[in-house]
């Protein structure tokens, strides 16, 4: 089965490669415009390094500012002596050693098995690089510090602790999403004289008291499901919090207060601390709050109208570094998450979908180079969210809202109408024939909305050239899994049965006209594998990378090429360790060879033969008395998956002329790929240099 699927996919790819130059790829004027605009943008940004393009922290917005302004704000941020402290050297190696020592202790105590220990230990950690995201909704555009911890020594250990805490602890105040929150309050009637307010924590993660974290863990230890004893658990948590560090402009800093925004352990620790703060604040009030819910650092409260300052003072008095801001309902309305909550005159609450003023309104554009099913899913989910989060509302108003937002992203009017009708048809069927299992979908309320949408209530199309035929839209909707009005209930039942089967998910890069054909030939052969595409080229490729670069020798999980100093040969290798570590091993082998050749005793020949078997690189040195230029080592590819790394290495060996690698180095590469690699190799060699 695997060979059969491989052959089918290779045939599709081979046909695409051979026919690529015969097709006119840019017949569409929009496509030509997008490609031209993208090229112009790249050239402009490359020629203007004084400008940086950044992603805002909220609202899916893009911010453009001068590089000097960004660097000034970042320097001011990292020099905050109350949160960060400058250190003289990179602590990665020492923290990595301590991390592995803790893992060894856990393994020796039989608290984790050998497989878990291998996952938690790390040998190729690099110092995290801090960067800032502009807070576009605030004046002067302050930066929010983000420290990606995926390369940090404690990342896997922090993730292990976070999984333990998240699976054990449940917050009595948290709401999982806006859907559950909407369902909970839309049937509520609050007491007379009460109003709605929201509280927001100022910079939660960097202001979490570490001492309070340990106290909360001790107080709630009975709820935490783990075999690790309390003392060791606290020791590891304190180590992970204290190991929050980063570099900026080749200078190293350690975070002395709070938790890092980017650590997998930070969200659950902050959530636990915030629950404790809420308990303390509620105990200080002279009245009982009838309703309180939180989502991360935002809280929604119902309180007496004359108790606003008392509530704010109670929360701000719990911890000096954890301070709250308050927002009071305006005209009996208050925004929370993406919901506008309205307090009626009879004190009942209603909800309606809400878009914050800071939101860009940008979503997957209909003209973007994505699969059609992805665009359908984006539009359909938006329609679902608008209806599900709205308890009452005029149908025409909701439809107009949907049209306005989707048409701003170039979705055709007829396309939107079709998806809206599909949505109501599906909800009507669920209402008439509910599923056999208990329906826990928080959005079932949307089934009560009227089913039919009259065409005269729809706003006019903003661009008639975007409209597709009804037949085309019907086909796209049906292929994407949304039921057509003419379909029978038996088809829905078949889909339900399919969803109950165990599925495996995989993604492949999206190439127009190629990816869809690959999925089409593989889908019948792999019924339990759900294949989707991932877009490699997005708007983020225009964003400026403001993180400190990682030096070549510090990179890991790479394919590398070392040229021979004496001839045109080269050696292709891969390593999951840092490049400097792997090159050190190669240099050690060459130095050993030099020493053996100088000795020339009776054991020299056997020792050299043993050394020859280590790598093709040292074998070439022995056979030809050549040496390799390690200083000119080139990184060819980066890949975090070991299987992917091995496959890519074999492809590079096959397609690299004068590679000294042994035949055994490519034995794992199936013969099916030979034709594709040969075609790619020829195209690379025949393409003139730019």
C-alpha positions in Angstrom: 0.0 0.0 0.0 2.8 2.4 0.9 4.7 1.8 -2.3 1.5 2.1 -4.3 0.7 5.5 -2.8 4.2 6.6 -3.2 4.2 5.8 -6.9 0.9 7.6 -7.5 2.1 10.7 -5.8 5.4 10.7 -7.6 3.6 10.4 -11.0 1.6 13.5 -10.2 4.6 15.4 -9.1 6.6 14.3 -12.2 3.8 15.3 -14.5 3.6 18.7 -12.8 7.4 19.3 -13.1 7.4 18.3 -16.8 4.4 20.5 -17.7 5.4 23.5 -15.6 7.1 25.4 -18.3 4.4 24.6 -20.9 1.7 26.3 -18.8 0.8 30.0 -18.6 0.8 30.3 -14.8 -0.3 34.0 -14.6 -3.3 34.4 -17.0 -5.3 35.9 -14.1 -4.8 39.6 -13.8 -5.2 39.4 -10.0 -2.5 36.8 -9.8 -0.1 38.9 -11.9 -0.8 41.9 -9.7 -0.2 40.0 -6.5 3.1 38.6 -7.7 4.2 41.9 -8.9 3.2 43.7 -5.7 4.9 41.0 -3.6 8.2 41.4 -5.6 8.0 45.2 -5.3 7.4 45.0 -1.6 10.4 42.8 -1.1 12.7 45.0 -3.1 11.4 48.1 -1.2 11.9 46.6 2.3 15.3 45.2 1.3 16.5 48.7 0.1 15.0 50.4 3.2 16.5 48.6 6.3 15.5 51.7 8.4 11.9 50.5 8.2 10.6 47.4 10.1 7.3 45.6 9.5 5.9 44.0 12.7 2.9 42.0 13.8 0.7 43.7 16.5 0.0 41.8 19.7 -3.8 42.0 19.1 -6.3 42.5 16.3 -4.4 40.8 13.5 -2.9 44.1 12.5 0.4 45.0 10.9 2.5 47.8 12.2 5.2 49.7 10.3 7.7 51.7 12.3 11.3 53.0 12.1 13.9 50.5 13.2 15.5 53.0 15.5 12.2 53.6 17.2 11.8 49.9 17.8 15.3 49.4 19.1 14.9 52.4 21.5 11.7 50.9 22.9 13.2 47.4 23.2 16.4 48.8 24.9 14.2 50.6 27.4 12.2 47.5 28.0 15.1 45.1 28.7 16.8 47.6 30.9 13.9 47.6 33.3 15.8 46.8 36.5 12.7 45.6 38.4 12.0 42.8 35.9 15.3 42.0 34.1 18.9 41.8 35.2 22.0 41.9 32.9 24.4 39.0 33.1 27.9 38.7 31.7 27.7 35.3 29.9 25.4 32.9 28.1 24.0 30.6 30.8 22.6 28.0 28.3 25.1 25.3 29.1 24.8 25.5 32.9 21.0 25.6 32.7 21.0 22.7 30.2 23.1 20.6 32.6 20.8 21.4 35.5 17.8 20.5 33.4 19.3 17.1 32.5 20.2 16.5 36.2 16.6 17.0 37.2 15.5 14.6 34.5 18.0 12.0 35.6 16.7 12.3 39.2 13.1 11.8 38.0 14.2 8.7 36.1 16.2 7.2 38.9 13.2 7.7 41.2 11.2 5.8 38.6 8.8 8.7 38.2 9.3 8.8 34.5 10.3 6.0 32.1 13.3 5.9 29.7 11.3 7.3 26.8 10.1 10.3 28.8 13.6 10.9 30.0 14.9 11.0 26.4 12.2 13.5 25.5 12.9 15.8 28.5 16.7 15.8 28.2 18.2 18.3 25.8 21.7 18.7 24.3 21.3 21.3 21.6 19.6 24.2 23.4 20.2 27.8 22.3 19.6 31.0 24.1 16.1 32.4 23.5 15.8 35.6 21.5 13.5 38.3 22.8 11.4 40.5 20.5 8.6 43.0 20.9 5.1 43.1 19.5 3.6 46.6 19.3 0.4 47.3 21.3 -1.4 48.9 18.4 -4.4 49.7 20.5 -2.4 52.0 22.9 -0.9 55.4 22.4 2.8 55.6 21.5 2.8 51.9 20.5 4.5 50.3 23.6 6.0 46.9 23.0 4.9 43.6 24.5 8.0 41.4 25.2 7.8 37.9 23.8 10.5 35.3 24.6 10.1 32.2 22.4 11.2 29.3 24.6 11.1 26.4 22.0 15.0 26.4 21.9 15.4 27.0 25.6 17.0 24.3 27.8 13.9 24.0 30.1 11.2 24.0 27.3 10.4 20.3 27.4 10.6 20.1 31.2 8.3 23.2 31.5 5.9 21.6 29.1 5.9 18.4 31.2 5.0 20.3 34.4 2.4 22.4 32.6 0.6 19.2 31.3 0.5 17.9 34.9 -1.0 21.1 36.3 -3.5 21.6 33.4 -4.8 18.1 33.6 -5.2 18.3 37.4 -6.5 21.8 38.1 -9.8 23.4 37.1 -10.5 27.0 37.6 -14.0 27.8 39.0 -13.8 31.3 37.5 -12.5 30.6 34.0 -14.7 30.3 30.8 -13.2 28.2 28.1 -14.4 30.3 25.2 -16.8 33.1 24.2 -19.4 30.4 23.1 -19.7 29.0 26.6 -19.7 32.5 28.1 -22.5 33.6 25.8 -24.6 30.5 26.6 -24.2 31.1 30.3 -25.2 34.7 30.5 -27.9 35.0 27.9 -30.5 33.3 30.1 -29.4 35.3 33.2 -31.3 38.0 35.1 -29.0 40.0 37.3 -30.2 41.7 40.6 -31.7 45.1 40.6 -29.3 47.9 41.0 -26.4 45.9 39.6 -24.3 46.7 36.5 -21.6 45.1 34.5 -17.9 45.9 34.6 -14.7 44.3 33.3 -11.3 44.1 35.0 -8.0 43.7 33.1 -4.6 42.8 34.6 -1.7 45.1 33.6 1.1 42.9 32.1 0.1 39.7 33.9 2.9 37.3 33.1 5.8 39.6 34.0 4.1 40.5 37.3 3.3 37.1 38.6 4.9 36.8 42.1 7.0 33.7 42.1 6.6 33.2 45.8 2.9 33.2 45.4 3.2 30.6 42.7 4.9 28.2 45.2 2.3 29.0 47.9 -0.6 28.3 45.5 1.0 24.9 44.6 1.3 24.0 48.2 -2.3 25.0 49.0 -3.7 23.0 46.1 -1.3 20.1 46.2 -4.1 17.7 47.0 -5.7 18.5 43.6 -2.5 17.9 41.6 -2.3 14.4 40.2 1.4 13.4 40.1 3.8 10.8 41.6 6.4 13.5 42.1 6.7 14.5 45.8 5.9 18.1 46.7 9.5 19.2 47.5 10.9 18.0 44.2 8.0 19.4 42.3 8.5 22.8 43.8 12.2 22.6 43.2 11.7 21.9 39.5 9.0 24.7 39.2 11.3 27.2 40.9 14.2 26.1 38.6 12.0 26.6 35.4 10.9 30.1 36.6 14.4 31.1 37.5 15.7 29.9 34.2 13.9 32.5 32.2 16.6 34.3 30.2 17.2 35.7 26.8 19.6 37.7 24.7 19.2 41.0 22.9 21.9 42.7 20.8 24.4 40.0 21.9 23.8 40.9 25.6 22.3 38.4 28.0 19.5 39.0 30.5 17.8 37.0 33.1 14.2 37.7 34.2 14.2 38.3 37.9 10.4 38.7 38.4 7.3 37.0 37.0 7.2 34.4 34.3 8.3 34.6 30.7 5.7 35.2 28.0 6.6 32.3 25.7 7.1 29.6 28.3 4.6 26.7 28.2 4.5 26.9 32.0 3.6 30.5 32.3 -0.2 30.4 31.3 -1.2 27.8 33.9 0.9 29.4 36.7 -0.6 32.8 35.9 -4.1 31.3 35.9 -3.5 29.7 39.3 -2.2 32.9 40.8 -5.1 34.9 39.3 -7.6 32.5 40.9 -6.0 33.1 44.3 -6.1 36.9 43.8 -9.8 36.7 43.0 -10.4 34.6 46.2 -8.5 37.2 48.3 -10.3 40.1 46.7 -13.7 38.6 47.1 -13.0 38.1 50.8 -12.3 41.8 51.2 -15.6 43.0 49.8 -18.6 44.1 51.9 -21.0 42.3 49.5 -21.3 39.2 47.4 -20.6 39.3 43.7 -23.4 37.4 41.9 -21.4 36.6 38.8 -17.7 36.6 37.8 -16.0 34.9 34.9 -12.5 35.3 33.5 -10.7 34.5 30.3 -6.9 34.7 30.8 -6.3 38.2 32.2 -9.8 39.7 31.4 -12.7 39.4 33.9 -16.4 40.1 33.6 -18.2 41.0 36.8 -21.8 41.9 37.9 -21.7 44.3 40.9 -23.8 46.9 42.6 -23.6 50.2 40.7 -22.1 52.1 43.6 -19.3 49.6 44.4 -17.0 50.1 41.5 -14.2 51.7 43.4 -14.4 49.2 46.3 -14.0 46.3 43.8 -11.0 47.9 42.1 -9.4 48.8 45.4 -9.9 45.2 46.7 -8.2 43.6 43.7 -5.3 46.1 43.5 -4.6 45.7 47.2 -3.8 41.9 46.9 -0.4 42.2 45.2 1.6 45.4 44.6 2.9 44.2 41.2 -0.5 42.9 40.0 -2.7 45.9 39.2 -6.0 46.0 37.5 -7.8 48.5 35.3 -11.6 48.8 35.2 -14.1 49.4 32.4 -17.7 50.2 33.2 -20.7 49.4 31.0 -21.7 52.3 28.7 -25.3 52.8 27.8 -26.0 49.4 29.4 -23.6 47.7 27.1 -20.2 46.1 27.8 -17.7 44.4 25.4 -16.1 41.2 26.7 -14.0 39.0 24.3 -15.8 39.1 21.0 -19.2 39.6 22.6 -21.2 42.8 23.3 -23.3 42.1 26.4 -26.5 44.3 26.7 -28.3 44.8 30.0 -32.0 45.3 29.3 -34.3 47.4 31.5 -35.6 44.3 33.2 -32.0 43.3 34.1 -31.9 40.4 31.7 -28.7 40.0 29.6 -28.4 39.6 25.8 -25.4 38.9 23.7 -24.3 39.9 20.2 -21.1 39.2 18.2 -18.8 42.1 18.5 -15.6 43.3 16.7 -13.3 45.5 18.7 -12.3 48.8 17.2 -8.6 47.6 17.2 -9.5 44.6 15.0 -8.3 44.9 11.4 -11.2 42.8 10.1 -8.6 40.9 8.1 -9.1 37.2 7.5 -8.2 34.7 4.8 -8.8 36.7 1.6 -10.8 35.1 -1.1 -8.2 36.0 -3.7 -5.4 34.5 -1.7 -3.4 31.5 -2.9 -5.1 28.9 -0.6 -7.2 25.9 -1.3 -10.9 26.8 -1.8 -11.9 24.6 1.1 -9.8 26.7 3.5 -11.6 29.8 2.3 -15.0 28.1 2.7 -14.0 27.0 6.3 -13.0 30.6 7.2 -16.2 32.1 5.9 -18.4 29.4 7.3 -16.8 29.6 10.8 -17.2 33.3 10.8 -20.9 32.9 9.9 -21.2 30.4 12.6 -19.6 32.6 15.2 -21.8 35.6 14.4 -25.0 33.7 14.7 -23.9 31.5 17.7 -22.8 34.5 19.8 -26.0 36.5 19.1 -28.9 35.7 21.3 -31.4 38.0 19.7 -31.2 40.2 16.6 -32.7 41.1 13.4 -31.9 38.6 10.7 -31.2 41.2 8.1 -28.8 43.1 10.4 -26.8 39.9 11.1 -26.7 39.0 7.4 -25.6 42.5 6.6 -22.8 42.3 9.2 -21.6 39.0 7.7 -21.7 40.4 4.2 -19.8 43.6 5.2 -16.9 41.7 6.9 -16.6 39.0 4.3 -16.9 41.3 1.3 -14.1 43.4 2.7 -12.0 40.3 2.2 -13.2 39.9 -1.4 -15.7 37.0 -0.8 -18.4 37.2 -3.5 -21.9 38.0 -2.5 -23.4 34.8 -4.1 -20.7 32.7 -2.3 -21.7 34.3 1.1 -25.4 33.7 0.4 -24.8 30.1 -0.3 -22.8 29.5 2.9 -25.4 31.3 5.0 -28.2 29.2 3.5 -26.1 26.0 4.1 -25.6 27.0 7.7 -29.3 27.5 8.4 -30.2 24.3 6.6 -27.8 22.4 8.7 -29.0 23.9 12.0 -32.6 23.3 10.9 -31.8 19.6 10.3 -30.2 19.4 13.8 -33.2 21.0 15.3 -35.6 18.5 13.6 -33.5 15.4 13.9 -31.1 16.0 16.9 -28.0 13.7 17.1 -28.4 10.5 19.2 -25.7 11.6 21.5 -26.2 14.4 24.0 -25.6 17.7 22.2 -23.1 19.7 24.1 -22.4 22.2 21.3 -22.7 25.6 22.9 -23.8 27.0 19.5 -27.1 25.0 19.3 -29.0 28.1 20.1 -28.3 29.3 16.5 -30.8 26.7 15.2 -33.6 28.9 16.5 -32.8 31.6 14.0 -35.0 31.7 10.9 -34.0 29.4 8.1 -34.8 31.4 5.0 -33.0 34.5 3.9 -34.7 36.6 1.4 -32.5 37.9 -1.4 -33.7 41.5 -1.2 -32.3 41.8 2.4 -28.8 41.1 1.1 -26.5 44.1 0.6 -25.3 44.6 -3.0 -22.0 43.0 -4.1 -19.0 45.3 -3.7 -17.4 43.9 -6.8 -19.5 41.9 -9.3 -16.3 40.5 -10.8 -15.8 38.5 -7.7 -19.0 36.5 -8.2 -18.9 32.9 -9.1 -21.7 30.8 -10.6 -24.1 29.1 -8.3 -23.0 25.8 -9.7 -19.3 26.4 -8.8 -20.2 27.5 -5.3 -22.4 24.5 -4.7 -19.6 22.2 -5.8 -17.1 23.9 -3.5 -19.4 23.8 -0.5 -20.3 20.2 -1.1 -16.6 19.1 -1.5 -15.8 20.9 1.8 -18.3 18.9 3.8 -21.1 21.4 4.2 -24.4 19.8 3.3 -26.2 21.0 0.2 -30.0 21.5 0.6 -30.7 18.7 -1.9 -28.7 16.1 0.1 -30.5 13.5 2.1 -30.1 12.7 5.8 -28.4 9.4 4.9 -25.4 11.4 3.6 -25.2 13.2 7.0 -25.3 9.9 8.8 -22.5 8.6 6.7 -20.4 11.6 7.6 -21.1 11.1 11.3 -20.0 7.4 11.1 -16.8 8.4 9.2 -16.0 11.0 11.9 -16.1 8.3 14.6 -13.3 6.3 12.8 -9.8 6.9 14.1 -8.1 9.4 11.9 -4.5 10.3 11.2 -3.8 13.9 10.2 -1.0 15.1 7.9 -0.3 18.3 5.9 1.7 19.0 2.8 2.8 22.3 1.3 0.2 23.9 -1.0 1.2 24.3 -4.6 -1.6 25.4 -7.0 -2.6 22.6 -9.4 -0.3 20.1 -7.6 -1.4 19.7 -4.0 -5.1 19.1 -4.9 -4.1 16.4 -7.4 -1.9 14.7 -4.8 -4.7 14.7 -2.3 -7.1 13.4 -4.9 -5.0 10.3 -5.8 -4.1 9.5 -2.2 -7.5 10.0 -0.5 -9.1 6.8 -1.9 -6.0 4.8 -0.9 -5.8 6.2 2.6 -9.4 6.5 3.9 -8.3 7.0 7.6 -5.7 9.7 6.8 -7.0 13.3 6.5 -4.6 15.2 4.3 -4.7 19.0 4.2 -2.4 21.6 2.9 -0.3 24.3 4.6 0.6 27.6 3.1 4.3 28.3 3.0 4.1 31.8 1.7 2.1 34.1 3.9 1.9 37.8 4.8 4.5 37.1 7.6 7.3 36.7 5.0 7.2 40.5 4.7 7.5 41.0 8.5 11.0 41.9 9.7 12.7 39.4 11.9 13.8 41.5 14.8 15.3 38.7 16.9 19.0 38.3 17.2 20.3 35.9 14.5 21.5 32.5 15.6 25.1 31.9 14.4 25.8 29.1 12.0 27.7 27.0 14.5 24.9 27.3 17.1 22.2 25.9 14.8 21.0 22.3 15.1 18.7 19.8 13.3 20.4 20.7 10.0 21.8 19.3 6.7 25.3 20.6 6.1 27.9 20.5 3.3 31.7 20.5 3.8 33.9 21.2 0.8 37.2 19.4 0.2 40.2 21.8 0.2 42.0 19.7 -2.4 39.4 18.9 -5.0 35.7 19.5 -6.0 34.4 16.8 -3.7 32.2 17.6 -0.7 30.6 15.8 2.2 26.9 16.0 2.9 25.8 15.2 6.5 23.1 15.8 9.0 23.0 16.4 12.7 20.5 17.0 15.5 23.2 18.5 17.6 24.7 21.9 17.2 26.9 22.3 14.0 29.9 23.2 16.1 29.6 19.9 18.0 29.4 17.9 14.8 32.3 19.7 13.2 34.3 19.1 16.4 33.7 15.4 15.9 34.9 15.6 12.3 38.0 17.6 13.2 38.8 15.0 16.0 38.7 12.2 13.4 41.0 14.1 11.1 43.4 14.9 13.9 43.4 11.3 15.0 44.3 10.3 11.4 47.2 12.8 11.3 48.6 11.3 14.6 48.3 7.7 13.2 50.1 8.6 10.0 52.9 10.2 12.0 53.3 7.0 14.2 53.6 4.5 11.4 53.8 1.5 13.7 52.5 -2.0 13.3 49.0 -1.1 14.5 48.6 1.9 12.3 47.0 0.1 9.3 44.4 -1.6 11.4 43.6 1.6 13.3 43.3 3.6 10.1 41.0 0.9 8.7 38.8 1.2 11.8 38.7 5.0 11.4 37.8 4.6 7.8 34.5 3.1 8.7 33.3 6.0 10.7 32.2 8.5 8.0 32.7 9.0 4.2 34.5 12.2 5.1 37.4 10.5 6.9 37.4 7.8 4.3 38.0 10.4 1.6 40.8 11.9 3.7 42.5 8.4 4.0 42.1 7.4 0.4 43.3 10.6 -1.2 45.3 12.3 1.6 43.0 15.3 1.3 41.6 17.6 4.0 38.2 19.3 4.2 37.6 23.0 4.7 35.5 23.1 7.9 35.5 26.9 8.0 33.5 27.0 4.8 30.8 24.6 5.9 27.4 25.5 4.4 24.0 24.8 5.9 21.6 23.4 3.3 18.4 22.8 5.1 16.8 22.9 8.6 14.2 20.4 9.8 13.1 19.6 13.3 11.8 16.1 12.4 14.3 13.3 12.4 12.6 11.3 9.7 12.4 14.5 7.6 16.0 15.3 8.3 17.2 11.9 7.2 15.1 12.0 4.0 16.3 15.5 3.0 19.9 14.4 3.6 19.5 11.5 1.2 18.0 13.7 -1.4 20.9 16.2 -1.2 23.4 13.4 -1.4 21.8 12.0 -4.6 21.5 15.5 -6.2 25.0 16.8 -5.3 27.7 16.2 -7.8 31.1 15.0 -6.4 29.6 14.0 -3.0 31.9 11.6 -1.2 29.1 9.9 0.7 28.9 6.2 0.7 26.2 4.2 -1.1 24.9 3.0 2.3 24.1 6.7 3.1 21.2 6.6 0.6 19.9 3.1 1.0 16.8 4.3 2.8 15.8 6.4 -0.2 13.1 4.6 -2.3 13.9 4.2 -6.0 10.6 5.8 -6.9 12.0 9.2 -6.2 14.9 8.8 -8.6 13.1 10.3 -11.6 12.0 13.4 -9.6 15.4 14.0 -8.2 17.0 13.6 -11.6 14.6 16.1 -13.1 15.2 18.6 -10.3 19.0 18.1 -10.7 18.9 18.8 -14.4 16.7 21.9 -13.9 19.1 23.3 -11.3 22.1 22.7 -13.5 20.5 24.2 -16.6 19.0 27.2 -14.9 21.2 30.3 -15.5 22.5 32.0 -12.5 20.7 35.2 -11.6 
